[in-house]
Amino acid sequence: MASVTLSARSHCYGVPRNAACLWNTYEFQQGDIKGLKFGGGVTLRDGQLACCDMPAYSIPGYATVDLLAAYSPVQLNVNNLLDKNYYTGLNTQFNSAYLDFGMPRTFMGSIGVQF
């Protein structure tokens, strides 16, 4: 079986070098609004290289902001609050490039049921 050795400076195609996601929520514990919850988060991703073609193509990094509001059992999420245009991937083939677009601003609601 052959072994593969990667140096510390190696970079995989289609994978950002750095990525982070930070989220926080706050839920009221007392008073008339006990159980009301608010939250928000930021997702950050570095740019990434497309596969193998010469010269190598790349897409820029991006950041998105998300929010949530909930009052049990109802929850509303807003993803990509700032409606940022971004790309999640780039594929190259036969001297052509195909971009994968990120999701636009999205609203999603849910209702939880317990038995």
Contacts in CASP RR format, 6 or more apart in sequence:
PFRMAT RR
TARGET T0000
AUTHOR 0000-0000-0000
METHOD contacts of the structure
MODEL  1
MASVTLSARSHCYGVPRNAACLWNTYEFQQGDIKGLKFGGGVTLRDGQLA
CCDMPAYSIPGYATVDLLAAYSPVQLNVNNLLDKNYYTGLNTQFNSAYLD
FGMPRTFMGSIGVQF
11 17 0 8 1.000
11 49 0 8 1.000
13 48 0 8 1.000
13 49 0 8 1.000
13 50 0 8 1.000
13 51 0 8 1.000
13 52 0 8 1.000
13 56 0 8 1.000
14 48 0 8 1.000
14 49 0 8 1.000
14 50 0 8 1.000
14 51 0 8 1.000
14 89 0 8 1.000
14 90 0 8 1.000
15 48 0 8 1.000
16 45 0 8 1.000
16 46 0 8 1.000
16 47 0 8 1.000
16 48 0 8 1.000
16 61 0 8 1.000
17 46 0 8 1.000
17 47 0 8 1.000
17 48 0 8 1.000
18 44 0 8 1.000
18 45 0 8 1.000
18 46 0 8 1.000
19 43 0 8 1.000
19 44 0 8 1.000
19 45 0 8 1.000
19 46 0 8 1.000
20 43 0 8 1.000
20 44 0 8 1.000
21 41 0 8 1.000
21 42 0 8 1.000
21 43 0 8 1.000
21 44 0 8 1.000
22 41 0 8 1.000
22 42 0 8 1.000
23 39 0 8 1.000
23 40 0 8 1.000
23 41 0 8 1.000
23 66 0 8 1.000
24 39 0 8 1.000
24 40 0 8 1.000
24 41 0 8 1.000
25 37 0 8 1.000
25 38 0 8 1.000
25 39 0 8 1.000
25 40 0 8 1.000
25 68 0 8 1.000
26 37 0 8 1.000
26 38 0 8 1.000
26 39 0 8 1.000
27 35 0 8 1.000
27 36 0 8 1.000
27 37 0 8 1.000
28 34 0 8 1.000
28 35 0 8 1.000
28 36 0 8 1.000
28 37 0 8 1.000
29 35 0 8 1.000
35 71 0 8 1.000
35 72 0 8 1.000
36 69 0 8 1.000
36 70 0 8 1.000
36 71 0 8 1.000
37 68 0 8 1.000
37 69 0 8 1.000
37 70 0 8 1.000
37 71 0 8 1.000
37 72 0 8 1.000
38 67 0 8 1.000
38 68 0 8 1.000
38 69 0 8 1.000
39 67 0 8 1.000
39 68 0 8 1.000
39 69 0 8 1.000
40 65 0 8 1.000
40 66 0 8 1.000
40 67 0 8 1.000
40 68 0 8 1.000
41 65 0 8 1.000
41 66 0 8 1.000
41 67 0 8 1.000
42 63 0 8 1.000
42 64 0 8 1.000
42 65 0 8 1.000
42 66 0 8 1.000
43 63 0 8 1.000
43 64 0 8 1.000
43 66 0 8 1.000
44 62 0 8 1.000
44 63 0 8 1.000
45 61 0 8 1.000
45 62 0 8 1.000
45 63 0 8 1.000
46 61 0 8 1.000
47 58 0 8 1.000
47 59 0 8 1.000
47 60 0 8 1.000
47 61 0 8 1.000
47 62 0 8 1.000
48 58 0 8 1.000
48 59 0 8 1.000
48 61 0 8 1.000
48 89 0 8 1.000
48 90 0 8 1.000
49 56 0 8 1.000
49 57 0 8 1.000
49 58 0 8 1.000
50 56 0 8 1.000
50 57 0 8 1.000
50 58 0 8 1.000
50 59 0 8 1.000
50 89 0 8 1.000
50 90 0 8 1.000
50 91 0 8 1.000
50 92 0 8 1.000
50 97 0 8 1.000
51 91 0 8 1.000
51 92 0 8 1.000
52 92 0 8 1.000
53 92 0 8 1.000
53 95 0 8 1.000
57 90 0 8 1.000
57 92 0 8 1.000
57 97 0 8 1.000
58 90 0 8 1.000
59 87 0 8 1.000
59 89 0 8 1.000
59 90 0 8 1.000
59 99 0 8 1.000
60 86 0 8 1.000
60 87 0 8 1.000
61 86 0 8 1.000
62 84 0 8 1.000
62 86 0 8 1.000
62 87 0 8 1.000
63 84 0 8 1.000
64 79 0 8 1.000
64 80 0 8 1.000
64 81 0 8 1.000
64 82 0 8 1.000
64 84 0 8 1.000
64 86 0 8 1.000
65 80 0 8 1.000
65 81 0 8 1.000
65 82 0 8 1.000
66 77 0 8 1.000
66 78 0 8 1.000
66 79 0 8 1.000
66 80 0 8 1.000
66 81 0 8 1.000
67 77 0 8 1.000
67 78 0 8 1.000
67 81 0 8 1.000
68 75 0 8 1.000
68 76 0 8 1.000
68 77 0 8 1.000
68 78 0 8 1.000
69 75 0 8 1.000
69 76 0 8 1.000
70 76 0 8 1.000
73 111 0 8 1.000
73 112 0 8 1.000
73 113 0 8 1.000
73 114 0 8 1.000
74 109 0 8 1.000
74 110 0 8 1.000
74 111 0 8 1.000
74 112 0 8 1.000
75 109 0 8 1.000
75 110 0 8 1.000
75 111 0 8 1.000
75 112 0 8 1.000
76 107 0 8 1.000
76 108 0 8 1.000
76 109 0 8 1.000
77 106 0 8 1.000
77 107 0 8 1.000
77 108 0 8 1.000
77 109 0 8 1.000
77 110 0 8 1.000
78 105 0 8 1.000
78 106 0 8 1.000
78 107 0 8 1.000
78 108 0 8 1.000
79 103 0 8 1.000
79 105 0 8 1.000
79 106 0 8 1.000
79 108 0 8 1.000
80 102 0 8 1.000
80 103 0 8 1.000
80 104 0 8 1.000
80 105 0 8 1.000
80 106 0 8 1.000
81 105 0 8 1.000
82 105 0 8 1.000
83 104 0 8 1.000
83 105 0 8 1.000
85 101 0 8 1.000
85 102 0 8 1.000
85 104 0 8 1.000
86 101 0 8 1.000
86 102 0 8 1.000
87 99 0 8 1.000
87 100 0 8 1.000
87 101 0 8 1.000
87 102 0 8 1.000
88 100 0 8 1.000
88 101 0 8 1.000
88 102 0 8 1.000
89 99 0 8 1.000
89 100 0 8 1.000
90 97 0 8 1.000
90 98 0 8 1.000
90 99 0 8 1.000
90 100 0 8 1.000
91 97 0 8 1.000
91 98 0 8 1.000
91 100 0 8 1.000
92 98 0 8 1.000
END
